[in-house]
């Protein structure tokens, strides 16, 4: 089962470590499980409007330039594709290529 996971080192701002520890105690899970659960929840629940609030600086400008030639339907399709998991993206590409 360990091969399904990847180790990733992250630096946490002061105080965040303690907040994660408190939350993990409250929900009776490890800090790792708490972090994974919260990341999964936040990334799964992101909608178009909420996603723009976490975009890096200049992201919207770069995206606008790259997508300037797309129709509204093509743009919507790209946005929906990006919200799929990597496995779903691969399956969709294979289906369309078939």
C-alpha positions as CSV (number, residue, x, y, z in Angstrom):
1,X,0.0,0.0,0.0
2,X,2.9,2.4,0.7
3,X,3.7,2.4,-3.1
4,X,0.4,4.3,-3.7
5,X,1.7,7.3,-1.8
6,X,4.5,9.8,-2.5
7,X,6.5,11.5,0.2
8,X,6.5,15.3,0.0
9,X,8.2,17.7,2.4
10,X,6.5,21.0,3.0
11,X,7.4,24.1,5.0
12,X,4.5,25.4,7.2
13,X,4.1,28.9,8.4
14,X,4.5,29.5,12.2
15,X,1.4,28.4,14.1
16,X,-0.1,26.3,11.2
17,X,1.6,23.2,12.5
18,X,-0.1,23.6,15.9
19,X,-3.5,24.3,14.3
20,X,-3.1,21.1,12.2
21,X,-2.1,19.2,15.3
22,X,-5.2,20.5,17.2
23,X,-7.5,19.6,14.3
24,X,-6.0,16.1,13.9
25,X,-6.6,15.5,17.7
26,X,-10.2,16.8,17.4
27,X,-11.0,14.5,14.5
28,X,-8.9,11.6,15.9
29,X,-6.6,11.1,13.0
30,X,-2.9,11.6,12.2
31,X,-1.6,15.0,11.1
32,X,-0.8,13.5,7.8
33,X,-4.4,12.2,7.4
34,X,-5.8,15.6,8.5
35,X,-3.7,17.4,5.9
36,X,-4.6,14.9,3.1
37,X,-8.3,15.1,4.0
38,X,-8.3,18.9,4.0
39,X,-6.4,19.2,0.7
40,X,-8.6,16.6,-1.0
41,X,-11.7,18.5,0.3
42,X,-10.4,21.9,-0.8
43,X,-9.3,20.7,-4.3
44,X,-12.5,18.7,-4.9
45,X,-14.7,21.5,-3.9
46,X,-13.2,24.3,-5.8
47,X,-15.5,26.0,-8.3
48,X,-14.6,28.5,-11.0
49,X,-15.2,31.5,-8.8
50,X,-13.4,30.1,-5.8
51,X,-10.5,28.9,-7.9
52,X,-9.7,32.4,-9.1
53,X,-9.1,33.5,-5.5
54,X,-6.2,31.1,-5.2
55,X,-4.5,31.6,-8.6
56,X,-0.9,32.8,-8.6
57,X,-0.2,36.3,-9.7
58,X,-0.4,36.8,-13.5
59,X,-2.1,33.4,-14.0
60,X,-5.3,35.0,-15.3
61,X,-3.3,37.1,-17.8
62,X,-1.3,34.1,-19.0
63,X,-4.5,32.0,-19.3
64,X,-6.3,34.7,-21.2
65,X,-3.4,34.9,-23.8
66,X,-3.2,31.1,-24.2
67,X,-7.0,30.8,-24.6
68,X,-7.6,33.9,-26.7
69,X,-8.3,31.8,-29.8
70,X,-10.8,29.5,-28.2
71,X,-14.6,29.7,-28.6
72,X,-16.8,29.9,-25.4
73,X,-17.6,26.2,-25.8
74,X,-13.9,25.2,-26.2
75,X,-13.0,27.4,-23.2
76,X,-15.7,25.7,-21.0
77,X,-14.4,22.3,-22.2
78,X,-10.8,23.1,-21.2
79,X,-12.0,24.3,-17.7
80,X,-14.0,21.1,-17.1
81,X,-11.1,18.9,-18.4
82,X,-8.8,20.5,-15.9
83,X,-11.1,19.7,-13.0
84,X,-10.9,16.0,-13.8
85,X,-8.5,13.7,-12.0
86,X,-5.4,12.6,-14.0
87,X,-7.0,9.2,-14.4
88,X,-10.2,10.7,-15.7
89,X,-8.3,12.9,-18.1
90,X,-6.4,9.9,-19.5
91,X,-9.6,7.9,-19.9
92,X,-11.3,10.8,-21.7
93,X,-8.4,11.3,-24.1
94,X,-8.3,7.6,-24.8
95,X,-12.1,7.6,-25.4
96,X,-11.8,10.5,-27.8
97,X,-8.8,9.1,-29.6
98,X,-10.5,5.7,-30.1
